[in-house]
């Protein structure tokens, strides 16, 4: 953790130094949104896309698919990513933000995002299964193909990363079991509602980066996180896991994200 904190401190300092510049020799990054009229969910879904400075359609970029994509616009992701690229701490990457649906579902006492992300709710309340299945179909059959049609991003599983936090981390774990052909790496921070007991062995190797706050452990059933890690490993997943001080904390998740980027996509 000391090494991780050191990396993050350097990144923040670089971001502060670059404030007001907004440009590199390759130009500026961009962030734009578009909508998908989803056949699977029967709703209009908004998607945000970060393109790094110097984005060129003639090149193919690794891509991070970020569920709960509103954390990108709510946090410092764009400015920090700009600094990471500008100071050559990472190679340029594209980030796709799949926005969550916060529509209330008062009959179930939850929001739509919970039903769409948490397969465990479907297991307890069968009426919710349709929402999870429809969102899974949207993500796999509509979102990813649309991104690959519009942007020059990798179509190989080795060039795709899944990133989810909290409930969307749980969705990533279910996704990995259902569609191991899509991603070879899952960054799932603070998954708190996963039950993978109905799944067998993974059909393809997959690597997981899973972290959670020490304070979260006291609020969940005894041994939840170690049991989850063991469950993934029993199914053939390769898991790197760690804890951090604190709890369900977006700024800490953001820090962990930058560190993983720096390790996964070092500048060439």
N, C-alpha and C positions, 0 to 999 in steps of 0.2 A: 504493500500500500504506500509506503514512503516514496518508492520510485514513481508510482502513479500520480501521487500528489505533486511531485516535482515536475513531471511532464505537464500537468494541468496548469501549474503556476506559470510555467514558461509560456504556455499557450495564451493564458489571460493577459500576460504582459505584452505579448505580440499583438493581441487584439487591441489593447489600449494604445499601443504605439501607432497602429494603423488607422485608428479612428480619425475621420476627417479626410483621409486619403481616398478610400473607396475604390481605388484603381490599382491595377498592377500593369506591368508592361503588356500583358495579354488583354487588358480591358477590364470590364466589370462583370461580377456575377449577376444573375437575374433570378427573380422568383415570380412565378405566374400561376394562375389558377384556371382550371377549366372544369366542366361538368360532364358527367356520364349519366345518361338516362338508362339506369340499370334495369334490365329485364329480370334479373334474378331477385332483386329486392323490391321491384316495383316502385322505386323512388329515384330522385335525382341526387347523385353523389358528387360532392365537390372534391377535387384533387389539387394539391399544390405541388409544384415542381421547382426545385432549386437546381440551377445550372451553374457550374463553376465558371470563374473568369477564364476566358479563352476557349470556351466550349466551341467545338468545331464538328459539324455533322460528318466530316470525313473520318473522324476518330470514333472509336467505341469505348464507352466509359463504364467502369463498374458502377453499380447502382444499389442504393440502400432504400428498401421499402419500409417506411416508417408508419406503423399503425398508431392510432391516437395522434395523427399528424398535427393537431392544433398545438401540441407542445413545441413544435418547431417555430410557429409564429409567436407563441407566447414567451419563448425563451430567447437566448442569445445565439442560437445555432448558426444563423446566416453569417453574422459578423465573425464568429470564431472560425467557421469553415473557411471564410475568405482569408483569414489570417494564416490558417494552416496551409492553404494553397499558396498564398503570397510568399510566405517564408519557407516554402518547400519542406514542410514537415510531413505533408501527405501528397500523394498524387491526386489530381482532380477527380472528384466523384459526383455523381448525380444523386439527389435525394428526392424520393417521391413520398409525399405526405398524403396518406389516406385518412380523410377527416372522419371522426366519429359522429354518430347520430345520437344527439342528447335528448331526443324526444321522450318525454315521460311516458311510462306505461303504468298508470295508477292501479290498474287491476292486478298487477303483479308486484307493485311497490318498488319498481326498478326503472332505469332508463333503457332506451333501446340499445345503447352501446353495450350494456351488460348482457342482454339477451344475444346480441350478435357476436360477442367475444367469448363468452363463457360456456363452453360445452358442458361443464359440470352442472349448470343450471338446467340444461336440457335433460340431463340424467335424472335430476330430482323432480322437474316439472315438464313432462312431455309436451305440453302445449307450447313451450318455448323453443322446441327443437327446430321448428320451421325457420325461425329468425336466424339461428346460428347457421343452419345449412344454406339458407339463401345468401347470407353474407359471405360464407366460405366460397360459394359459387361465384359471387361478384368479384371477390379478390382474385381467384385463380383464373376464371374464364373471361372476365371483362377488364379488370384493372390492369393486370400485367400485360395482356395483349395490346391494350390501347396505348400504354406507355411505350411498348416496343415499336408500335407503329408510328408514334409521334416523335420519338427521340432516339438518338444514337446510343443506346445502352446495351449492355451485355445481355445476350439471350442464353448464356450458359449459366448453369447453376453455380459454377465457381466464381462468376462475376456478379452474383446477386447476394445481398445480405438482407436478412429480415431483422427489424428492430422494433421491439415492443416493450412497453412499461406497464406495470400493474395488470389490469384486465387484458390489455392487448399483448402482454407477455404470455399470458395463459393461452390466448388465441394462437400465438406463434407455436407453442408446444403442440397444440392439437393439429395445426397446419402441418407441422413437420411429420407427424404420424400419418396423416392422410395423403400428403403430397410431397414425399421426400425427394421427388425429382426436380422440385422448383429451386430449392436453396441448399447449399451445403453448409451454411453457417447461420445460426440463430442467436441474436443478442436479446436475451429475455431478462429484463430487470424487474425484480420483485413480483414474480408470479405468485398469487396468493390463493388461487381457487382451482388448481389443476388436479385432475384425477385421471391417470392414464391406464388404469387397470384393465380397461377393455381392449387395449391394443397389444398386438404381438410384436414380433421383431421388425425393426426397420428394414425396408427393402434396399435402401442405399445408405452408405455411411453419412453421418451428419455430425457437425460439431456445434456444441452449445456453449455460450458464454452467459452464465447465470449468476447474478449477484442480488443481495438483499441486505437491508439494514438490520443491525443487531437488535434494535428495538422492535422490529417486526416479529421476531421469533417469539417474544413473550406474549404477543397477541393472537397467536395461532396455536393449533393443537400441537402437543408435544411431538417433536421430531419431524414436523411437516417438511421442512426443507431438505434435510438429509434423506428422508424417504423419497421425496420427489427426485432428487439427484440419482439415487440408487435405481429408481424405477426407469429412468431414461437410460442409464447404463446397462440395465438388464436387457433393454431392447436394442442394444448395439450402438447407442449414442456416445460420442466422446464429449465429456463435460469438463469445462473449466469453471469452477465456482469459487466465490469469495464473498465475504461480508464486509460491510463498511459501517462506521459509526453513524448512528441516526436511525431514521425510519423510512417511511414512504415519502421520499424526498426528491422532487424533480431536479433541483440544482445538482444534486449528487449524481443522479442518473445521467444528466448532461455531461458531467465531468467524466464519468465512466465511458460514455459514448466517444468522446474525443480521444481518450487514451486507446480505445480499441481501434479507432480509425488510424491512429498513428502507427500502431503495430501491424494492422492488416494491410494498409495501403501506403507504405513508405514512399517518399518521392524517389523517382528514378534518377 
